[in-house]
Amino acid sequence: MTEKLRILIITAPYGNGHFAVANGLIDEFKKYDNIEYSLYDLYTEDYPATTKFVKKFYFSTYKKGLQQQAYRFFYYGSDKLLDLKIAKPYLRFGIKKLVKKIEETKPHIILNTFPVNCTYNLIDEGINIPVYTVITDYFANSNWISKHTRLHFLAVNSVSMQLKQRGIKDHQYSVTGIPIKPIFYKEYSDEEIRNLKKKFNIDENKKVILLVAGAHGVVPNVNKIVNDITSEDNVQLIVVCGKNLRLYYRLNRRFFKHKNLVLFQFVDNMHELMRISDLMITKPGGITMTEAANIGIPVILYRPVYGQELENAIFFSSKRAATIALQEDELIYKALTILNDDELLNDMKNNIKKIAIKNSALLIIDRLIKDYQLFLEEENDN
């Protein structure tokens, strides 16, 4: 084809991962003169009130209660729920707005970084555009999976088991890894690591823990975690509070100028902090875990909630690349145990590196272009 390949990327604002994957792909698309792309947040653009409510509900699932149980039921029950007739309005939600967007942008390809179910129903509207999906976690529930999807791009091969249970054939998925910022693929020399440690006032002779405390669900009882870890002479703790300014100022007041604590608000150089750390404490989001795998930093996963977080945590812990902690005492014990056991720490580093797939965006684009050509050939034959 001589005209530019037009790709409509559809994403959603529920968690940071879906936009991060979309932007990672866009960064790669920019390198191609023969590709045009547009980013479409269907829910925010066309259903802002509904999206605001759903986002509020989604983040409320990090607290124990009815919301968490409701999300658990929806996530794990989707296998059966989506096959019921009463699910049809849910599966078609947004279809009219999507059709209008397609008429405006005239894409050759639709690429999902969120399970937008109505894209699977375009054929019912007489629209024959190939749909592709990047699954942004290390597990896929039924919302991600459709026989009408040309290719599902997977983080790891084990995700294919969930697809096959839903009738997906081998030619309908490709293991590419999850796209992340290219900076996380960069290898650092020992000298560069030493310079980074000087930059952040990190003692070269101490082990370093990175606590991402601004993530949803990590904040409870963080004072005790910080207090107990920083009381160890051979450990320094980096705490990233993100946009949680209340937490930042609270910790800053309580641990002012503590020699073993380095405190940050929001950062745009997380890759550097991860590079100089020996162990990370965070929530098991798909993007975060992919970044950790590519850098090679073991992870303690604190209080994963039901759904994709728990499934990501189960996967990484099964590979002995991470461990799960449900209480702060357990977290502190595991963190110090791992840091004081060099053999265990190195094993975990090696294990998490084995999970990494580099240059995922490039792999996805390559498969996308090749499969689209195959799609055109199939259409011509018909």
Residue pairs with C-beta under 8 A, 6 or more apart in sequence:
1 376
4 33
4 34
4 35
4 36
5 34
5 35
5 36
5 108
5 109
5 369
5 372
6 36
6 37
6 38
6 105
6 106
6 107
6 108
6 109
7 29
7 35
7 36
7 37
7 38
7 107
7 108
7 109
7 110
7 111
7 368
8 37
8 38
8 40
8 101
8 102
8 105
8 107
8 109
8 110
8 111
9 22
9 25
9 26
9 37
9 38
9 39
9 40
9 111
9 112
9 113
10 40
10 41
10 42
10 98
10 110
10 111
10 112
10 113
10 114
10 116
10 119
11 18
11 19
11 21
11 22
11 39
11 40
11 41
11 112
11 113
11 114
12 18
12 41
12 42
12 43
12 44
12 51
12 114
12 116
13 19
13 41
13 43
13 44
13 51
13 55
14 54
14 55
14 58
14 114
15 58
15 285
16 285
16 287
17 136
17 137
17 285
17 286
17 287
18 113
18 114
18 136
19 41
19 113
20 180
20 181
20 287
21 113
21 134
21 136
21 178
21 179
21 287
22 39
22 113
24 179
24 180
24 181
24 360
24 361
25 37
25 111
25 113
25 134
25 179
25 361
25 364
25 365
26 37
26 39
27 181
27 182
27 361
28 179
28 361
28 362
28 365
29 35
29 37
29 365
32 365
35 365
38 105
38 107
40 101
40 105
42 94
42 97
42 98
42 101
42 116
42 118
43 50
43 51
43 54
43 94
44 51
45 97
46 94
46 97
47 94
47 97
57 67
57 71
58 71
59 216
60 67
60 68
61 67
61 68
61 70
61 71
61 305
61 306
61 307
62 68
62 216
62 217
62 305
68 305
68 306
71 305
71 306
71 307
72 306
72 307
74 81
75 141
75 306
75 307
75 308
76 141
76 306
76 307
78 141
78 142
78 143
79 141
79 142
79 165
79 166
81 87
81 142
82 90
82 91
82 142
82 143
90 117
91 117
91 118
91 120
91 121
92 117
92 118
92 121
93 117
93 118
94 116
94 118
95 118
95 121
95 122
95 125
98 116
98 118
98 119
98 122
99 122
99 125
99 127
102 110
102 122
102 127
102 129
107 129
108 129
108 130
108 372
109 129
109 130
109 132
109 368
109 372
110 119
110 122
110 129
110 130
110 131
110 132
111 131
111 132
111 133
111 134
111 368
112 119
112 131
112 132
112 133
112 134
113 133
113 134
113 136
114 136
115 133
115 143
115 144
117 143
117 146
119 131
120 131
120 146
120 148
120 149
121 148
122 128
122 129
122 131
122 148
123 148
128 379
130 150
130 371
130 372
130 375
131 146
131 148
131 149
131 150
132 149
132 150
132 151
132 152
132 153
132 368
132 371
133 144
133 146
133 149
133 151
133 152
133 153
134 153
134 178
134 179
134 364
135 144
135 152
135 153
135 154
135 155
135 159
136 155
136 178
136 286
136 287
137 155
137 286
137 308
137 311
137 312
138 155
138 156
138 158
138 159
138 286
138 289
138 311
138 312
138 315
138 316
139 159
139 162
139 308
139 311
139 312
139 314
139 315
140 152
140 154
140 159
140 162
140 163
141 162
141 307
141 308
142 166
144 152
145 152
145 162
145 163
145 166
145 168
147 166
147 167
147 168
147 172
149 172
150 172
150 371
150 375
151 172
151 173
151 174
151 367
151 368
151 371
152 163
152 168
152 172
152 173
152 174
153 173
153 174
153 176
153 364
153 367
154 160
154 163
154 173
154 174
154 175
154 176
155 175
155 177
155 178
155 286
155 290
155 357
156 175
156 177
156 315
156 355
156 357
157 175
158 315
159 173
159 175
160 168
160 170
160 173
160 175
163 172
163 173
174 363
174 364
174 367
175 357
176 357
176 360
176 363
176 364
176 367
177 290
177 356
177 357
177 358
177 360
177 363
178 286
178 287
178 290
178 360
179 360
179 361
179 364
180 287
180 290
180 291
180 294
180 360
181 271
181 291
182 359
183 271
184 271
184 274
184 290
184 291
184 294
184 295
185 294
185 358
185 359
186 271
188 196
188 275
193 275
193 276
194 204
196 202
196 272
196 275
196 276
197 203
197 204
197 276
199 272
200 238
200 262
200 272
200 273
200 276
201 262
202 208
202 236
202 238
202 262
202 276
203 236
205 234
206 234
206 235
206 236
206 260
207 234
207 235
207 236
207 278
207 279
207 339
208 235
208 236
208 237
208 238
208 276
208 277
208 278
208 279
209 229
209 235
209 236
209 237
209 238
209 277
209 278
209 279
209 280
209 281
209 335
209 339
210 238
210 240
210 273
210 274
210 277
210 279
210 280
210 281
210 282
210 297
211 218
211 222
211 225
211 226
211 229
211 237
211 238
211 239
211 240
211 280
211 281
211 282
212 218
212 240
212 242
212 280
212 281
212 282
212 283
212 288
213 219
213 222
213 239
213 240
213 241
213 242
213 244
213 247
214 240
214 241
214 242
214 243
214 244
214 247
214 266
215 242
215 282
215 283
215 285
215 288
216 283
217 283
217 302
217 303
217 305
218 281
218 282
218 283
218 302
218 303
219 244
219 247
220 303
221 328
222 239
222 247
222 251
223 250
223 251
223 254
224 328
224 332
225 281
225 328
225 331
225 332
226 237
226 239
226 251
226 255
226 261
227 255
228 332
229 235
229 237
229 260
229 332
229 335
229 336
230 236
230 237
230 255
230 258
230 260
230 261
231 260
232 260
232 336
233 260
234 339
235 260
235 336
235 339
236 260
236 261
236 262
237 260
237 261
237 262
238 262
238 263
238 264
238 273
238 277
239 251
239 261
239 262
239 263
239 264
240 264
240 265
240 266
240 267
240 270
240 273
241 247
241 248
241 251
241 263
241 264
241 265
241 266
242 265
242 266
243 265
243 266
245 265
248 263
248 264
248 265
251 261
251 263
252 263
255 261
255 263
264 273
267 273
270 291
271 291
271 295
274 280
274 291
274 292
274 295
274 297
275 295
277 297
278 297
278 298
278 339
278 345
279 297
279 298
279 299
279 300
279 335
279 338
279 339
279 345
280 292
280 297
280 298
280 299
280 300
281 299
281 300
281 302
281 331
281 335
282 288
282 292
282 299
282 300
282 301
282 302
283 301
283 302
283 303
283 304
283 309
284 299
284 301
284 304
284 309
284 310
284 312
284 313
284 316
284 322
285 309
285 312
286 308
286 312
289 299
289 312
289 316
289 322
290 356
290 360
292 298
292 299
292 322
292 352
293 321
293 352
293 353
293 355
293 356
294 356
294 358
296 349
296 350
296 352
296 353
296 356
297 349
297 352
298 321
298 322
298 338
298 345
298 348
298 349
298 351
298 352
299 316
299 321
299 322
299 323
299 352
300 322
300 323
300 324
300 325
300 331
300 334
300 335
300 338
301 309
301 312
301 313
301 316
301 317
301 322
301 323
301 324
301 325
302 325
302 331
303 325
303 326
304 310
304 312
304 313
304 324
313 322
313 324
316 322
316 352
316 355
317 323
317 324
319 351
319 352
319 354
319 355
320 347
320 348
320 351
321 348
321 351
321 352
321 354
321 355
322 348
322 352
323 334
323 338
325 331
325 334
337 344
338 344
338 345
338 348
339 345
357 363
